[in-house]
């Protein structure tokens, strides 16, 4: 799903109006009605609602919602925020419709500023839409402060008032609505995916209001939200006459004294991802641990008990190579990583201590095999590429580095951001806070290695692996709590995630061949 800018959404609105065709007034009615229905779905017991409307089209949406609530016999008070004498034509028409129904309307200005929200169950924010380009000031900022201090359930229509659609580095965060739910129209907005904006966006849902799909396909953007259908399209099905040689050979390189658990998790995940064969390159201290914990994996040990050292690797044997889990940063281990970078002819999957070693030897990044996949969390990313002032700048840096080095970078976290060598950014919707636990990243590394070994293209590996990793975490959370969820829980639910997606694939793309019994 594309993530569009405010300017592109205006263009999309106009195209829909001209080509559906539909009047702007009827489009407003359609969008607001969709929003109204979703509000009642979430809050079926509303008795008293306060609706705050600006004087533009977002305010017009709010007026329609107020009318529809009134028609459901819900007590409604509408507050008109007079931040400008200019009112949009569709706002004026819907304003008159409310007057004709005698719905209470209170105009808020700097001179007439009286708001009491104590008797309302819910506050609906329709002051500003996604096109805001400067911080909210004056009495409108006081209105937003009043709403936030009231501690009521707040639903934002399309966009929390005061928030910018992309870069909020120049914004005043004190003057932004804090919504618990944002009901956004047609496509998500970039700023929804940044952690510093979470207190304002709350949970967001995307409402299909029937904007032109033809135009959406034509609009260009580097930003995307991964859809389930994207993953089912990429998911490979196994031929009936398959053997293990069809599914590749993965080499997992890592481990050190006291850190062998990371390799166990990566190897177990790689097995569950479907790799045909798995070899673990580990120090001697890990041999018994790995052979006992993951009998499906073969082991090669280096001539050192506690950490990895440089050694000869038969690169031609392997279809995927992952390095870093529990590896440590010993100088001997650094030399091994350098050897792998210099001699691998296939893209690498680099995680954990291998990323930390790269941050100590930054010139090595220039020699990574093209299409390699790096999987840093925020701090690892900063050590590699430097600190940024906010999430928008982080995303710009992420994109720039992926293009410069022709690599994939999975910046892990809520809505993990996956940057591609072509400059696209994909946000992953699956996963939950319970996955913020030791070993979760090792599970992802093993999963990526398993997919890569089976012949998934690096972009398919990165997107599919990240999505399935989060989906398995969500499946685990359905059975336990965020506190108890562990890396092992994620591995145990990879089967649930894979099975769910395969069933969706079959449902959406039924086979043309059927077997009949006579």
GUGUZA-619026 format. One record per residue: x, y, z of N, C-alpha, C, O in turn. Coordinates in steps of 0.02 Angstrom, whole numbers, plus 50000, padded with zeros to 5 digits. Example, Ala and Ser with C-alpha at 12.3 -4.5 7.8 and 13.67 -1.06 7.14 Angstrom:
BEGIN
506604971650390506154977550390506604983550390507124983450423 506424988850354506844994750357506455000250394506705005750402 
This chain:
BEGIN
500424994050000500005000050000500445006250000500925006750038 500275010949956500685016949951500545021750010499975022350033 501065025150032501005030450081501105036950043501635038150014 500585041250041500595047149999500665053550041500475053650100 500945058650010501005065150043500345068850040499885066950005 500305074350079499695078350079499555081150009498975081449988 500075083249974499985085949906499715080549859499285081949817 499965074549866499725069049823499005067249839498615065549794 498815067649902498125066049921497645071249893497095069549871 497855077649893497425082749862497345081349787496795082049760 497895079349755497865077649684497405071649673497035071449624 497445066849718497025060849713496285062549722495855059949686 496135066949770495445069249780495175072449717494625070749694 495555076949688495335080449628495225075749569494745076449531 495685070949562495615066149507494975062049515494615060849467 494845059949577494235056049591493615060149575493145057649544 493605066349597493035070849585492905071549510492335071349488 493435072349472493365073649401493225067349360492895067749308 493475061649383493445055649341492945050349364492795045849326 492695050749427492215045649447491565046149406491335040849384 491265051649395491365058049429490935058349492490435054649499 491125062749538490745063849599490885070949622491435073449613 490385074149650490495080949675490925080649738490925075649773 491285086049751491685086349812491255085649874491465082749925 490635088349870490165087849927489975080649939489945078449997 489825076949886489635069949894490235065649916490145060849953 490835067449894491425063849917491535064949991491725060350028 491415071150014491465072650085490955068550124491115065850177 490345068150098489825064250131490025056950136489925053750188 490315054250082490525047250081491075045850132491065040950168 491565050350133492135049450179491905049950251492095045850293 491505055050266491295056150334490815050550358490835048650416 490395048150313489945042650331490335036350348490165032750395 490865034950310491295029250324491615030050393491665025250432 491835036150407492135037550472491635036950529491785034050581 491035039550519490495039050568490345031750586490275030050644 490295027550535490145020450547490705017150587490565012950631 491325018950572491885016050609491895018450682492075014650727 491705024750693491665027350761491145023350802491285021350858 490565022150772490045018250808490265011050818490075007850867 490645008350771490905001550779491355001050840491324996250877 491775006150849492235006150906491885008250971492055005651025 491415012750966491105015651026490345015351018490025020451007 490045009451024489325008651012488885011751065488285012551054 489165013651122488755016151177488815023651187488675026151242 489015027251135489075034651141488385037651157487885035951126 488395042251204487775045951219487875053451208487405056951190 488495055751220488635062951214489295063951178489805061151198 489285067751124489895068751083490025076151072489575079951057 490665078051081490885084751063491285084250999491755080350994 491105088250949491435088150884491755094950872491405100050868 492415094950864492785101050851492945101550777493275097150749 492725106850745492795107550673493175113950656493025119350681 493665113250612493965119050581493505121650527492925119450521 493755126250486493315129250436493485127050365493235129750316 493925121950359494095119150294493715112650283493205111350315 493975108650238493625102350221493675097150276493225093050283 494195097250316494215092750373493665094450422493335090150451 493565100950432492995103150473492335101150442491865099350479 492285101350375491675099050341491535091750356490955089850367 492065087650357491975080550376491685080050446491225076150458 491935084150491491685084150560490955086050564490585083250604 490755090850523490055092950523489595087350500489055086350528 489805083650448489405077950425489345072750480488805070150493 489905071150513489905066250568489425068550623489055064550651 489455074950640489005077650692488275076650672487865074650714 488105078050609487415077150586487195069850591486635068450612 487645065250571487475058150573487405055650644486975051450658 487815058150690487745056350760487065058950787486715055350823 486905065050770486265067950791485675063750767485185062750803 485725061350705485185057250677485135050450710484625047050703 485655048450747485645042350787485425043650859485505039450903 485155049750870484915051750936485475052250988485365051051047 486065053850965486635055151010486675062651020486665066550972 486735064751082486795071951097487465074551070487995071851086 487425079751030488025082350996488105089751010487625093651006 488705091751026488895098851030489455099950980489975096650984 489355104750934489865106250884490215112750903489885117850916 490885112550904491285118450916491625120450851492015116550823 491475126350826491775128850764492385133050782492315138250815 492975130950762493595134550779493725139550723493945137750669 493605145850738493635151150688494355153750680494495159550697 494795149550657495495151650648495605155650584496135158650574 495085155850540495125159750478494425162050459493945158450471 494365167950429493705170150406493485166450342492895166450325 493955163250308493795159650247493565152650263493895148850299 492995150850236492715144150246492635140750179492455143850129 492785134250177492735130650113492005130150093491565129950136 491855129750028491165129450005490785123450034490205124050052 491115117650038490775111650064490655112250139490165109650165 491105115750174490995117150245490355121250253489945119650295 490285126550212489705130950218489045127250208488565128450244 489035122750160488415118950147488245114450206487665114250227 488735110950232488605106450288488465110250352488105107750396 488745116150358488585120450416487845122250415487515122050467 487595124050357486895125950351486435119950367485905120750397 486645114050346486245108050360486185106850435485665104750460 486715108350472486685107650545486225112950575485835111450620 486265119050550485825124350575485095122550563484665123750606 484955119650505484265117750489483995112450537483395111950548 484445108350564484255103050611484285105350684484145101550730 484465111850694484525114650762485035110950805484955110350866 485555108550773486105105450811486505111050844486695115850810 486655110450908487015115850943487695117250912488105112750901 487815123750897488435125950866488735131550909488395136450924 489355130650929489685135850968490315137950931490745133850916 490365144550918490935147250882491485149250932491355153050978 492075146550921492635147950966493115152850932493375151450878 493225158450964493705163350941494145165351000494045163051056 494615169750986495055172051041494645175951093494805175851152 494125179451069493715183351115493165179151148492945180651204 492945173851113492415169651139492685162551150492595158151108 493015161751206493375155451219493095152251282493315153651338 492605147851272492285144551329492135137351309491705136151267 492495132651339492415125551321492365121451384492825121651426 491825117751392491735113251449491595106251420491075105151390 492055101651431491995094851402491805089651454491825083651440 491635091751514491525087051568490955082051556490965076551583 490465083951516489865079651508489885075251445489385072051429 490455075151409490485071551345490865064951352491365064551387 490615059851316490935053251316491545053151270492035049751282 491495056951216491985056551163492085063451132491625067351127 492705064751110492865070851074493095068851004493525064550996 492795072050953492985070650884493365076750857493105082350856 493975075450835494425080850812494395081350736494615076850701 494115086850711494105088250639494305095550627493995099050588 494835097650662495045104650657495485105750596495335109950553 496025101850592496475102250534496565095350504496545090250539 496675095150439496825088850404497565087850396497965090350436 497755084250344498455082350334498875087750299499475086950292 498555093150278498915098150239499245103650279499505108350251 499225103150345499515108350388500265108850375500615103750371 500515115050369501225115950354501605120250404502205121150398 501245123050453501595126850505501285125350573500705123350576 501655126250627501395124550694500775128550712500695134350693 500325125350748499715128550772499895133850824500315132550868 499585139650819499725145050867499065148250890498525146250868 499125153050935498555157050956498025153150992498165148251026 497395155450985496855152351024496725145151002496465141251041 496895143450938496795136550916497245131850956497055126250972 497845134150972498295130251014497995129351084498085124051115 497645134451108497315133951174496745128851172496635125251220 496395128551115495855123651107496145116551111495885112251145 496695115451075497015108851075497255107051145497185101351167 497535112051180497765110851249497165108951293497215104451335 496605112351284496005110951323495765103851311495575100251358 495755101751248495545094951231496005089851263495775084851292 496655090951257497135086151285497095085551361497185080151389 496965091151393496925091151466496275088051492496235086151550 495775087651449495115085051470495135077551483494695074851516 495645074151456495735066851465495115062951443494895058251477 494845064851387494285061251357494545056851300495105057751276 494135052051280494305048151220494255052651160493745055751147 494805053151122494835057551064494915053451001495365049250996 494495054650952494545051650886494725057050836494355061950829 495285056250801495485061050750495205058950682495265053150663 494915063650647494645062350580495195063550529495415069150518 495425058250498495955058250448496645059550476497125056050459 496705064550521497365066450544497315070150611496855074250619 497755068850659497725072650722497905079950708498425081450679 497485084450729497595091550715498245094050745498395092850804 498625097350704499275100150726499865096150701500425098750698 499765089850684500315085550660500435086750586499955087550548 501065086850564501235087350493501245080350463501325075450499 501155079950398501075073350367501745069550361501735063450357 502315073150361502955069650353503455071950406503575068450455 503755077750396504295080250438504025084950492503755090250476 504095082950554503855087050610504425090250649504335092250707 505015090650619505595093250655505505100550674505805102850723 505105104350637504995111450653504325112550689504115118250700 504005107150709503335107750739503395109050814503915108050844 502845111350842502785112350915502345106750942501735106850934 502665101850974502295095850996501785097351051501345093251064 501835103151083501355104851135500665106251105500155105851139 500665108051041500045110351009499775105350958499575107250903 499785099050976499535093750933499025089550972499145087851030 498475088050941497955083750973498255076950990498625073950951 498085074551050498285067851071497675063251063497245062851107 497655059751006497085055350992497235048251015497805045951013 496715044851037496785037651051496675033550988496915027950982 496295036450941496145033050878496145038150822495825043350827 496495036550768496495040750708496185036650651496435031250634 495655039350622495325036050566495525039750503495245044950486 496015037050468496305040650411496025038050346495835032250340 495995042450296495645040850234496105037850181496625040750165 495915032150156496175028850096496885026050102497005020250085 497365030150125498065027950129498355030450195498135035450223 498865026850221499195029350282499635035350267499805036650209 499835038950319500265044750312500935043350346500965039850396 501465046050318502145044250340502265045450414502575041350447 502015051050440502165052650510501845047850559502035047850618 501365043750536501055038850581501545033450603501435030150654 502095032650566502545027050578503145028850622503605024850631 503145034950650503715037350690503545037150764503015039450784 503985034450805503825033450877503665039850914503245039850959 503985045450896503845051650932503145054250919502895058550955 502815051750866502135053950850501595049450879501005050850873 501795043950909501315039050936500825042150987500235040350987 501045046751031500565049751078500015053751045499495054951075 500115055750983499615059850948499175055750901498575057050895 499475050750870499105046550822498705041250857498155039450836 498975038550913498655032850946498645026950899499125025850861 498125023050900498025017750852497725020850789497285025150794 497955018750730497645021450670497345015950628497595010350625 496795017650594496475013050547496375016650481496235022650479 496455012950427496395015750360495705014250333495505008450328 495345019550314494655018750289494645019650214494885024750188 494385014850179494305015350106493705019750091493135017950106 493835025550062493285030250046493175030649970492845035249946 493445025849934493305025349863493675030149819493435031849764 494265032449840494675036549796494965032249740495045026249747 495105035349684495275031849623495885027349630496445029749641 495785020749623496345016049624496785016949563497395015949567 496495018849508496885020149447497405025649459497985025049439 497185030949492497635036549506498155034649559498745036549554 497945030849609498415028649660498985024749629499565025649647 498825020349582499345016449548499835020849510500425019149504 499605026549485500035030949446500475035449489501005037649467 500255036849549500635041349593501275037949617501265032149637 501825041549614502475038649632502665040749703502595046649722 502895036049742503125037349810503645032149830503585026349809 504135034049869504605028949893504355025149954504655020249976 503785027449982503555024750046502965020050037502485021550001 502995014350071502475009250064502355005750131502805005150172 501745003550141501564999250197501454992250169501054991350123 501794987350197501734980450171501024977850182500764978350237 500734975250129500074971950133500174964450138500674961650116 499684961150168499684953850171499734950950100500074945950089 499374954050053499384951549984500074951949952500244947949909 500474956949973501164957449948501554951149967501944948549927 501434948750028501804942950053501554936550021501954932250001 500904935750016500644929549985500844929149911500934923649885 500914934849878501144934949809501864932249803502034928949755 502274933749854502974931749852503104924749879503614921649864 502644922249919502744915949954502784910149904502354909349861 503304906149911503414900549864503044894249887503014892749947 502774890649839502484884049854502964878649833503334879449784 502974873049869503444867749855503164862849803502584860749808 503564860949754503334855949706503274849149739503624847549787 502834845049712502684838449742503304833949743503384830049789 503734834449692504314830049687504954833349712505494832249684 504894837449764505464841149790505904836649834505664831649861 506544838549840506994835549888507384841149922507344846849901 507774839449974508084844650014508564848949974508684854749991 508844846249921509294850049879508964855849843509294860549821 508294855449837507924860849804507864867049848507684872449824 508014866349912507864871749959508494874849990508454878350041 509054873449960509654877249976510024875250039509774871450081 510624878050043511074876650098511264883250131511574887550099 511084884150194511224890350230511814889450277511864884450312 512264894350277512824894450325512684899950376512594905750359 512654897850439512574902650494513244903150531513514898050552 513504909150537514154910250567514094914550629513854920250625 514294911950686514244915950747514394911750809514664906250805 514204914550866514304911150929514964912850962515464914250929 514954912751028515564913651069515394911051139514814909651153 515894910551181515784907851248515264912151285515344918251291 514734908951309514204912451344513664915351299513164918051323 513754914851233513274917851186513024912751134512784914751081 513084906451149512894901351100512134900951090511894898451040 511764903451140511034903551133510804907151070510304905251039 511164912451052510984916350992511014911950930510584912450886 511524907750926511594903350868511074897750869510824895650816 510904895450928510384890350934509724893150906509374889750868 509544899150927508924902250904508934903450829508434902050794 509494905850803509544907150731509474900650692509134900450640 509804895350716509774888950681509084885850684508834883250634 508764886250742508074883550747507604887350701507174884350669 507684893850697507264897850653507394896250580506924896050539 508024895250563508214893550494507894886950473507674886150416 507874882150519507534875750506506804876950491506534874350442 506474880850534505764882150526505604886250463505054885950437 506094890050440506004893950378506014889650316505794891750263 506274883450323506244878750267506884877650229506864874850174 507454879850256508094878450221508194870950214508054867150260 508454868850156508564861750145509104858850189509034853550218 509654862650195510214860650238510474866850275510444872450250 510724865650335510994871050376511664868950404511734863450432 512164873250397512804872250429512954878150474512854883950455 513184876750535513364881950582514124882050589514434876950605 514424887750578515144888850589515224892150656515024897950665 515514888550705515514890650774516174889250808516574885350781 516314892250866516904890250905516784883550939516214881150943 517314880450962517274873650992516794873251051516474868151062 516754878751090516324878651149515594877551133515204875651177 515404878651070514694878151053514494871651022513904870651007 514984866951011514834860950972514294856651005513784855150973 514394854751068513904850551102513224854051109512694850951103 513254860451123512644864251132512214864051068511624862551070 512524865651012512154866150950511934859250924511364858550900 512374854250929512184847650904511614844650945511204840850919 511584846451009511044843951052510404847851041509854844951038 510464854551034509874858851030509554858850961508944859450954 509974858150909509724858450840510014852650801510484853550762 509744846650810510034840750776509994841150700510354837650665 509544845450674509484846150602510084849850571510194849350511 510464853450612511024857450585511674853650588511814849950636 512084854550537512774852050538513224857350569513054863250567 513784855350597514224860050631514944859550605515204854150593 515234865350596515954865850583516234870250639515984875750652 516764867850672517064871850725517744874550703518124871150668 517884880650724518554883450713519014881050768518794878450819 519664881850758520154879350805520254884150863520804886650875 519704885550898519734889950956519134888350999518574887350974 519234888151064518694886051108518174891451121517574889951126 518394897751126517944902851152517654907651101517114910451112 517984908751045517714913450996517924911450926518364907150916 517604914350878517764912850808518424915950788518614921450810 518784912250745519404914850716519364914050641518934910450615 519804917450606519794916950534519954909850512520374906450541 519614907650460519704900750436519504900450363519204905050336 519664894950332519464893950262518734891950259518504887650297 518364895150215517654893750205517544891750132517774895250086 517204886250121517044884150053516404887650031515854884850034 516494893850009515914898149993515464895149941514854896249942 515744891349894515354888749839514824883649861514364882049823 514874881249922514394876349948513724879449968513224876049972 513724886049980513164889050015512744893649970513004897249927 512084893349982511614897549946511424903749986511144908549959 511574903750050511444909550093511954909450150512144904150174 512174915350170512654916050225512414921450272512314927250251 512324919650335512144924450387512704924550438512984919350456 512874930550463513434931050509513284936250563512994941550549 513484934650625513444939550678513124937450743513294940150795 512674932550743512304930850804512774928250858513104923150849 512814931750914513224929650970513964929350955514334925850989 514194932850905514874932250878515404935450923515974933050926 515224940750957515724944450994516134948850947516044948650886 516574952950976516954957750935517704956750940518094961350927 517914950650958518634949250964518984950650897518684949750844 519594952750899519974954250838520004948350791519974949150730 520044942250819520054936250777519384935550739519374933850680 518844937050774518184936650742518094942050690517774940950639 518394947850702518374953150653518724951050588518494952650533 519274947450595519624945250535519204940150495519234939950434 518824936150531518394931350496517844935150457517704933450399 517554940150487517034944050452517334947350390517014947450337 517934950050396518264953250338518364948150282518254949750224 518564942150300518654936750252517994935350215517974934650154 517454934850254516794933350224516584938950177516344937650121 516664945250198516474950850155516884950950091516604952150037 517524949550096517964949850037517864944149988517994944849929 517634938350012517644932449971516954929549952516914925049911 516434932149983515764929649966515534932549899515584938549888 515284928149856514994930349793514234931249797513914933149748 513954929749854513224930349863513084935549917513514936949959 512484938449916512314943449968512354940250038512194934450047 512564944250086512624942050155512034944650196511714949550178 511894941150250511404943450300511814945050362512124940550391 511814951350383512274953650435511874956450493511464960950485 512004953750553511624955650612512084956250672512664954250670 511814958950725512104958750792512844960950793513004966450771 513284956550819513984958550827514334959750761514824963450759 514104956650707514394958150642514264965450624514684968650593 513674968050644513534975150633513984979550676514214984750655 514094977250739514534981050783515254981150758515604986150765 515464975550729516134975350699516174980050640516674983450630 515654980250599515644984950543515684992150568516004996350536 515354993650624515375000450649516075002350673516245008250676 516484997350690517184998550708517644998850647518205001350652 517394996450591517794996150529517354998550471517184994650427 517165004950473516635007350428516815007050354516375006950312 517455007050339517635006550267517424999850238517354999250177 517344994750280517144988150255516444988350223516284984250180 516024993150246515344993550218515364994350142514924991850107 515884997950118515944999150046516074992750006515984992649945 516284987450040516464981250006515954975750016516074970049996 515394977250047514874972250056514634969749988514554973849942 514504963249981514214960949918513554964549904513154965349950 513434966649842512804970049826512204965749845512224959649841 511664969149867511044965849887511084962549956510624958949976 511624963649992511664961050061511124964150104510874969550089 510954960650158510424962950204510724964250273511014959750303 510644970450297510854972250365510234972950408509724975450385 510274970650471509674970750514509804974350580509744971150633 509964980750579510104984250642509484986350680508964987750650 509544986550746509054990450784509304997650787509824999250758 508935002050820509075009250817509795010850838510135014550803 510035008050894510705009650918511235007050870511735010450857 511135001050844511614998250796511645002550733512175003650704 511055004950712511025009350653511415015750666511795018050622 511335018650725511695024750742512445023650744512825027950722 512655017950770513375016550772513665015850701514235017650689 513255013250656513485012350587513475018850547513945020350511 512935022850554512825028350508512745035150541512625040150507 512805035450608512755041750644512065043150671511565040350648 512035047550721511405049350753511015054250709511305058150671 510365054050717509915058850683509475062250734509405059850790 509195067950715508815071950763508095069450774507805070650827 507815065850725507135063250732507035057450682507475055950642 506455054350686506335048450645506305050050570506505045950529 506055055850553506035057650482506745058050454506875055550399 507205060950491507905061250469508215054350468508635052850426 508015050150515508265043250516508065039550452508465036050422 507435040350432507185037050372507545039650310507705035850265 507685046150308508055048950252508765046050249509015044350195 509085045450307509755042450310509735035150290510165032750253 509225031550314509135024550297509095023550222509435019350193 508685027550191508595027250118509245028950082509445025450035 509575034150104510205036450072510745031050075511085029850026 510825027750133511355022750141511195016350101511655013250075 510565014450098510385008550059510535009549986510795005049952 510385015549960510525017149890511285017549878511545014649830 511635021049922512355022049914512735015449912513175014549869 512565010949956512945004649962512604998849926512864993249926 512025000149895511654995049858511524988849902511664983249884 511234990349960511074985150009510354986150033510044991250021 510104981050068509464981550103509614982650177510054979450205 509244987150208509324988350279508644987650312508174991250295 508594983050359507984982150399508094985650466508444982950509 507814991550474507864995150537507314992550583506724994250575 507514988450632507024984750672506684989150724506984993850751 506054987550737505664991150788504934990650770504734986850726 504524994550805503814995150786503804997950716504125002950701 503424994850671503424996550600504134996450572504365001350544 504474990750580505154990150552505174992950481504734991550440 505684997150468505745000450403506274996850362506844996050384 506084994750302506534990950259506704995450199506274997050158 507344997250194507585001450139507894997050086508244992250101 507764998850022508014994849966508544998749927508585004849933 508944995249886509444998749846509155003649796509505008149771 508505002949780508185007549734507895013749768507615018149736 507965014049835507735019949871507025019549896506735024649916 506735013649896506065012749924506105010949998506585007950021 505595012850034505535011250105504875007550116504345009950097 504915001550146504324997650162504254997050237504724995050272 503674998850263503534998250335503154991750348502684990150312 503374988150399503064981750414502524982550468502664985350521 501914980150457501364981150505501314975850559500954976850608 501664970150552501574964750600502064965450659502554969150655 501914961950713502344962150772502014965850829501494968950821 502324965350888502044968250949502594969451000503154966850992 502454973351053502974974951103503264968951140503814969351167 502904963351141503174957351173503794954651139504174950851169 503894956651076504474954251038505104958151054505644956551029 505044963351096505624967151118505964963251175505924965051233 506294957851155506594953251203507214950051173507264949451112 507674948051216508304945251192508204939151148507814934651165 508544938951092508504933251046508024934150989508054930450940 507584939150994507094940250940507454941750874507244939350821 507974945850877508354947450817508714941450787508774940950726 508944936850830509264930750806508774926350768508954923150718 508154926250792507624922550757507514925450687507444921750638 507504932050683507424935250617508004933550571507894932050512 508614933650597509194931950555509154924950527509274923850468 508974920150569508904913250545508354912550494508414908850445 507804916150505507244916050458507454918850390507294915950338 507804924450391508054927450328508524922750292508484921950231 508974919450329509444914750298509074908850266509244906750212 508564906350301508184900750274507814902450210507784898450164 507524908550208507174910650148507664911850090507544909850034 508214915150106508714916550055508994910150024509094909749964 509114905050066509384898650042508904895449992509124891849947 508254896650000507754893549956507664897249890507254895349848 508044902549880508014906049816507584912249815507464915049762 507364914549873507004920849875507494926449857508054926649882 507274931149815507674937049799507774941049863507344940749908 508324944749869508434948549931507854953049952507714953650011 507514956249904506934960449924506374956049950506024957949997 506274950249921505764945549946505964942850014505544942150059 506604941350022506854938950086506734944050141506474942350195 506914950350128506854955550179506134956850198505964957250257 505694957650147504994959250161504624953250192504274953950242 504704947450160504354941550184504594939450253504194937850297 505254939550263505534937550327505304942050384505114939650437 505324948550372505124953250424504384952550440504184952750499 503974951750388503254951050398503084944650436502694944750484 503384939050416503234932650448503494932550520503174929850564 504074935550531504344936050599503844939550645503704937150700 503574945250622503074948750662502424944950669502114945050722 502224941650615501594937750617501644931950666501164930450702 502224928750669502334923350718502304926150789502044922950834 502594932150798502554935450863501834936950883501654936350941 501434939050835500734940550848500344934150865499904934050908 500514928650830500194922250844500374919850914499954917050949 500994921050934501204919151002500844923251055500644920751107 500754929751040500414934151087499684932251098499394933651150 499384929051048498694926851055498624921651110498074920551136 499174918351127499164913051178499494915051244499384911751295 499884920451243500214922451305500234930051310499904933451271 500604932651358500614939951369501244942951339501714939351321 501254949551334501844952951308502444951651354503014951151330 502324951051419502884949851466503194942951456503794942251462 502784938051442503034931151440503274929051370503594923851363 503114933051319503314931151251504074930951246504414935651268 504334925751217505064924851211505254923451138504824922351096 505904923551125506154921851058505944914751040505774913350982 505964910251088505754903351075505014903151056504814899151013 504604907351089503884907651071503794909550998503364906850964 504214914250974504154916350904504314910550858503954909250810 504854906850873505034900950832504474895950831504294893150779 504184894650890503654889650895503034891550855502614887150840 502954897950839502364900150802502514902050729502074904650695 503124900650707503264901750636502824897350592502604899350538 502694891250615502264886750577501564889650569501254888950516 501304892750621500644895850618500634901450565500164902050526 501164905450565501214911050518501254908450446500894910850402 501694903650434501774900950366501124897750342500904898750286 500814893850387500194890350367499644895250351499274894450302 499574900450392499064905550380499164908750311498684909550273 499774910550295499914913950231499814909350171499564911350119 500014903050179499904898250125499164897150112498944896550055 498774896850166498054895950158497744902050125497284901350084 497984907950142497744914050109497934914050035497534916149993 498534911750020498754911449950498314906849909498104908549854 498154900949937497724896149903497024898949893496724898049841 496774902449945496104905249942496054910649888495564911049851 496584914749883496564920349836496764918249765496564921449716 497164912849760497394910549694497254903149687497724899149690 496624901149678496454894049675496784890549616496864893449563 496974884449628497304880549575496824879049518496224878349528 497104878349458496704876549399496654868949391496294866449349 497024865449434497044858149428496674855049487496814856749545 496224850649475495864847249528495904839649517495964837249461 495874836149572495914828849569495214826149581494904827749632 494964822049536494294818949546494374811449553494784808349519 493984808649598494014801349608493414798249574492844800349583 493544793149534493004789749497492834783249531492384779649507 
